[in-house]
Amino acid sequence: MTPAISQDTTRTPLLHVDMDAFYASVAVRDRPELQGVPVIVGGGYRGVVLSADYRARTTGVRSGMPMTRARRLCPDAEVVPPDFDTFTTVSASVMENFRRVTPLVEVLSLDEAFLDVRGSTRRLGSPVEIAEHLRATIHDEQGITCSVGVAATMTMAKMASRWAKPDGIFVCEPSAVTTLLHPLDVGELYGVGEKTSELLHRLGLVTVGDIAHTPVHTLQRAVGDHLGRHLHDLAWGTDQRQVVARNTSSFSFLGDPDKSMGASETFGHDTDDRQVIVRELLRLTDRVTTRMRVAGVAGRRVTITVRFADFTTITRSRTLAEATDVTQEVYREAVRSYDALGLQRARIRLVGVRLEGLVPRERVQRQLLLGQRDRGWSEADRAADRVTRRFGADAVRPASLLT
């Protein structure tokens, strides 16, 4: 689609910036030999797709798809394991660029955010000029591209960034909202998932225009009061929400972005080997606590996830006396939780580690015990962090992970 750019761009002060195939783009940037080949970012043969570049997507590969299916759809793809430390570092730099433009940045994930730039136009130009500036800066500094939707509401800005992909800008004028929205399938609406889309189709509501021209009370009788009203508002591009500044430092790959950070891994083969399992718990713990230290947060509740060969999944949690970001402290509690399950013969498919109840690290006042050294694992972690920032993620790691 061709952007509709007006003279009065103050009517479209909201931006939605979305990195293009973020994880795959970062992987390709750091490995020039991947240029020109389909790339899938994911974990292990039996894991799921975290991201795929646009070449792989043309074959039907999508995020969240089982890796086995993705390999069948795109057998020529290069599968790259995710480097969460690099993703987090690049994301932090991108979000810092956003905050140089406006303090009103609402982060949705590592690779997308809403910006309210109405207070920045006198200094930096129109919203479109600000969008161009951000795209150029991110490309120059990080070597990746992004797409930007510019609109009057958050809903339409999100839709517009989708229309801008890849590597473009789409400006949605308020006067063009219904023209753009009403021909679309209901499943294209921001916030409408697969189940809701199927329900609406069964009711004969196929396009967004069908919803828009259905009386609100009829929609409410069919799908419920709240959802009916919400769908009607979406269909007319109505959105009263405001961008709320939210710090990316507390974002997690898994779970509530404001309350937890976690990671999980599917084993290549089901295993009942405790040594293999606890070593994986250590690797996941190290990954999570490293991200926490980068983000400046600490957590008090340690939760492990265990998924068995039959896909039955259980979780166990332990609450610490005080919040921590220390790898060994979290790992110790994770192993205790696992051992308490008594799973000597059970074959495990997946394990995960999560820290919940996150708080800013500066709020945590650690109380030394009598006779305890004033320097310990916390200082060792931070020294290792400095080394990995300079020499790469593989420069320092726990000895048991060297095998």
C-alpha positions in Angstrom: 0.0 0.0 0.0 1.1 3.6 -0.6 1.2 5.7 2.6 -1.3 8.6 2.8 0.8 11.5 4.2 -1.1 14.6 5.2 0.2 18.1 5.7 -1.1 18.1 9.3 1.0 15.2 10.7 0.3 16.3 14.3 -3.0 14.4 13.8 -0.9 11.1 13.7 1.4 11.4 16.7 1.6 7.7 17.6 4.3 5.4 16.2 4.5 1.6 16.4 8.1 0.5 15.6 8.6 -3.1 14.8 11.9 -4.7 14.0 11.9 -6.7 10.8 12.4 -10.4 11.6 14.4 -9.2 14.6 16.1 -12.4 15.8 16.9 -13.7 12.3 18.1 -10.2 11.3 20.5 -10.1 14.2 21.8 -13.6 13.4 22.4 -12.7 9.8 24.1 -9.5 10.7 26.6 -11.3 12.9 27.2 -14.1 10.3 27.8 -12.7 6.8 27.9 -16.3 5.4 24.1 -16.4 6.0 23.4 -13.6 3.5 21.2 -14.9 0.7 20.0 -18.1 2.4 16.8 -18.8 4.3 17.4 -18.5 8.1 15.4 -19.9 11.0 16.2 -19.1 14.6 15.2 -21.8 17.0 16.3 -24.2 19.6 17.2 -27.8 18.8 15.7 -30.4 16.5 12.5 -30.7 18.6 12.2 -27.1 19.7 10.1 -24.4 18.1 10.8 -21.5 15.7 11.6 -18.3 17.5 11.9 -16.3 14.2 12.4 -16.8 10.5 13.7 -14.4 7.9 11.5 -13.4 5.0 13.0 -16.0 2.6 12.0 -18.8 5.0 8.6 -17.2 5.6 7.7 -17.5 1.9 7.8 -21.3 2.4 5.2 -21.1 5.2 7.6 -21.1 8.2 6.2 -19.1 11.1 7.2 -18.2 14.7 6.0 -20.8 17.2 6.0 -23.6 14.6 7.6 -26.9 15.6 11.1 -27.1 14.3 10.4 -30.5 12.6 7.7 -29.0 10.5 9.7 -25.9 9.7 12.6 -28.1 8.4 10.1 -30.0 6.2 8.7 -26.7 4.8 12.1 -25.1 4.2 14.8 -27.9 4.0 17.4 -25.4 2.6 17.2 -23.1 5.6 20.1 -22.5 7.9 19.0 -23.1 11.5 20.7 -20.8 14.0 20.4 -21.3 17.8 19.2 -18.1 19.6 21.7 -15.9 21.2 19.6 -14.2 23.9 22.4 -12.1 25.3 23.0 -10.5 21.9 19.2 -10.0 21.3 18.9 -8.3 24.7 21.9 -6.1 24.1 20.6 -5.0 20.6 17.1 -4.4 21.9 18.4 -2.3 24.8 20.3 -0.1 22.3 17.2 0.2 20.0 15.0 1.2 23.0 17.5 3.8 24.1 17.2 5.4 20.6 13.4 5.5 21.1 13.9 7.3 24.5 16.2 9.9 23.0 13.2 10.9 20.9 10.4 10.7 23.6 10.1 9.5 27.2 6.7 8.0 26.3 7.9 4.6 25.1 5.7 1.6 25.8 7.6 -1.6 25.1 5.7 -4.6 24.0 8.6 -7.0 23.5 12.3 -7.0 22.7 11.5 -6.0 19.1 8.6 -3.6 19.2 7.3 -0.6 21.0 4.7 2.3 20.8 6.0 5.9 20.9 4.0 9.1 21.5 6.0 11.8 19.8 3.5 14.7 20.1 5.9 16.4 22.5 8.9 16.0 20.1 7.7 17.4 16.9 8.8 21.0 17.5 12.4 19.7 18.2 12.6 16.8 15.7 10.0 17.5 13.0 6.9 15.7 12.0 6.0 12.1 13.1 7.0 10.9 9.6 10.4 12.7 9.9 10.9 11.2 13.3 10.1 7.7 12.0 12.6 8.2 9.1 15.2 9.3 11.6 14.7 6.3 13.8 14.9 3.9 10.9 18.1 5.4 9.7 19.7 5.5 13.1 18.8 1.9 13.9 20.1 0.7 10.6 23.3 2.6 11.0 24.0 1.6 14.6 22.6 -2.0 14.6 22.7 -3.1 11.0 19.0 -4.2 11.1 15.8 -2.7 9.6 12.5 -1.8 11.1 9.0 -0.8 10.0 7.0 2.0 11.4 3.3 2.6 11.6 2.2 6.2 12.1 -1.4 6.9 13.2 -3.7 8.7 15.6 -4.4 5.6 17.7 -2.4 2.7 19.1 -4.5 0.2 17.3 -4.1 1.8 13.9 -0.4 2.4 14.5 0.1 -1.3 15.1 -1.9 -2.2 12.0 0.1 0.4 9.9 3.4 -1.1 10.9 2.3 -4.4 9.6 1.3 -2.8 6.3 4.7 -1.1 6.2 6.7 -4.3 6.3 9.4 -4.9 5.5 11.6 -1.9 6.0 9.1 0.9 5.4 6.7 3.5 6.8 3.0 3.6 6.5 1.0 6.6 7.6 -2.7 6.0 8.5 -4.7 9.2 8.3 -7.8 9.3 10.5 -9.9 9.9 7.4 -8.6 6.7 5.8 -9.2 4.4 8.8 -12.5 2.8 7.6 -11.3 2.6 4.0 -8.3 0.6 5.1 -10.0 -1.5 7.8 -13.4 -2.5 6.5 -12.4 -4.7 3.6 -10.1 -6.8 5.8 -10.8 -10.2 7.2 -11.8 -10.0 10.9 -8.6 -12.0 11.8 -6.5 -9.1 10.6 -7.7 -6.9 13.4 -5.1 -6.2 16.1 -5.9 -8.2 19.2 -8.2 -10.7 17.4 -6.8 -14.2 17.8 -7.5 -17.4 15.9 -10.4 -18.6 18.2 -12.2 -15.3 18.1 -11.8 -15.1 14.4 -13.3 -18.6 14.0 -16.2 -17.7 16.2 -16.9 -14.5 14.2 -16.8 -16.4 10.9 -19.3 -19.0 12.3 -21.6 -16.0 13.0 -21.3 -14.8 9.5 -19.1 -11.9 10.4 -16.3 -12.3 7.8 -14.9 -8.8 7.2 -14.2 -5.9 9.6 -16.9 -4.0 7.8 -19.4 -6.7 8.9 -18.5 -6.1 12.5 -18.6 -2.3 12.1 -22.2 -2.4 10.7 -23.5 -4.9 13.2 -25.3 -3.2 16.2 -23.3 -3.3 19.3 -26.0 -5.0 21.3 -26.2 -7.7 18.7 -22.5 -8.3 19.0 -22.7 -8.3 22.8 -25.4 -11.0 22.7 -23.3 -13.1 20.4 -19.8 -12.8 22.0 -20.3 -11.1 25.4 -20.6 -7.6 26.6 -16.9 -6.6 26.9 -15.7 -8.4 23.7 -18.7 -7.1 21.7 -18.0 -3.5 22.6 -14.3 -4.0 22.1 -14.7 -5.5 18.6 -17.1 -2.7 17.5 -14.5 -0.1 18.6 -11.7 -1.9 16.8 -13.8 -2.1 13.6 -14.1 1.7 13.6 -10.5 2.3 14.6 -11.6 3.7 17.9 -9.0 3.4 20.7 -8.9 5.6 23.8 -5.7 4.1 25.2 -2.7 6.3 25.7 1.0 5.3 25.4 2.3 4.5 28.9 6.0 4.6 29.5 7.2 1.1 30.3 10.8 0.1 30.9 12.2 -2.6 28.6 14.5 -3.6 31.3 11.9 -5.9 32.8 10.9 -7.6 29.5 11.1 -11.4 29.4 11.2 -13.8 26.5 8.6 -15.8 28.4 5.8 -14.5 30.6 4.6 -11.2 32.0 7.0 -8.5 30.8 6.7 -6.6 34.1 7.0 -9.4 36.6 9.2 -12.3 35.4 12.1 -13.4 33.3 12.6 -17.0 32.2 14.0 -19.4 29.7 13.3 -23.0 28.8 14.9 -25.7 26.6 13.6 -28.8 24.8 16.1 -31.7 24.9 17.1 -33.3 21.6 16.1 -36.6 23.2 14.0 -37.4 26.3 16.3 -38.0 29.2 16.2 -39.2 32.8 19.9 -38.4 33.4 20.1 -36.1 36.4 23.5 -34.8 35.5 22.2 -33.7 32.0 19.1 -32.1 33.5 20.8 -30.1 36.3 23.5 -29.0 33.8 20.7 -27.6 31.6 19.2 -25.9 34.7 22.5 -24.2 35.3 22.8 -23.1 31.6 19.2 -21.7 31.7 19.8 -20.0 35.1 23.0 -18.4 33.8 21.1 -17.1 30.8 18.3 -15.7 32.8 20.3 -14.1 35.6 22.7 -12.5 33.0 19.7 -10.8 31.3 18.5 -9.7 34.7 21.8 -8.1 35.5 21.7 -6.3 32.2 18.2 -5.2 32.9 19.1 -4.1 36.5 16.4 -6.3 38.2 16.4 -9.0 40.8 13.8 -11.7 41.6 12.7 -13.5 44.7 10.6 -16.4 43.5 12.4 -19.2 41.6 10.1 -21.4 39.5 11.2 -24.4 37.5 9.1 -26.1 34.7 9.4 -29.8 33.9 7.7 -31.3 30.9 7.6 -35.1 30.6 7.8 -37.3 27.4 4.0 -37.5 27.3 3.9 -33.6 27.4 2.5 -33.5 30.9 4.0 -30.3 32.5 4.5 -29.4 36.1 6.0 -26.4 37.9 7.5 -25.9 41.3 8.5 -22.7 43.0 10.6 -21.6 46.0 10.6 -18.1 47.5 13.9 -16.7 48.6 14.5 -14.6 51.7 15.5 -11.7 49.5 15.5 -10.9 45.8 18.6 -11.9 43.9 20.3 -11.8 40.5 23.1 -14.2 41.5 23.4 -17.2 39.3 24.5 -19.7 41.9 21.8 -18.7 44.4 19.1 -19.2 41.8 20.6 -22.4 40.5 20.8 -23.9 44.0 17.1 -23.3 44.5 16.2 -24.6 41.0 18.1 -27.9 41.7 16.5 -28.2 45.1 13.1 -27.9 43.5 14.0 -30.5 40.9 15.4 -33.0 43.4 12.3 -32.6 45.6 10.3 -34.1 42.7 12.0 -37.4 43.0 12.1 -38.1 39.3 14.8 -40.8 39.1 13.1 -42.8 36.3 10.9 -40.2 34.6 12.0 -39.2 31.1 12.1 -35.4 30.7 11.4 -33.6 27.5 11.8 -29.9 28.6 13.0 -27.9 31.6 12.7 -24.2 32.3 13.8 -21.7 34.9 11.9 -18.5 35.7 12.5 -15.6 38.2 9.3 -13.9 39.4 8.5 -10.9 41.5 11.1 -8.7 39.8 12.2 -5.5 41.5 14.8 -2.9 40.6 18.2 -4.2 41.7 19.0 -0.9 43.6 16.1 -1.6 46.0 17.7 -4.8 47.2 19.8 -4.4 50.4 21.7 -7.6 50.9 22.4 -8.4 54.5 25.8 -10.1 55.1 25.9 -13.0 57.6 28.4 -13.0 60.4 31.7 -14.1 59.1 30.6 -14.0 55.5 33.1 -12.6 52.9 32.2 -9.2 51.6 32.9 -10.4 48.1 31.5 -13.6 46.5 29.3 -14.9 43.7 27.7 -11.6 43.0 31.0 -9.9 42.3 32.1 -13.0 40.2 29.0 -12.7 38.1 29.6 -9.1 37.4 33.2 -9.7 36.5 32.1 -12.4 34.1 29.6 -10.0 32.6 32.3 -7.5 31.9 34.4 -10.1 30.2 31.5 -11.4 28.0 30.6 -7.8 27.0 34.1 -7.3 25.7 35.0 -10.8 24.3 31.6 -12.5 23.6 29.1 -14.7 25.4 31.4 -17.8 25.2 34.4 -16.1 26.8 33.4 -17.1 30.4 31.0 -19.8 31.5 30.5 -22.2 34.4 33.0 -25.1 34.2 30.3 -27.8 34.2 29.0 -26.3 30.9 32.3 -26.7 29.1 31.4 -30.3 28.2 
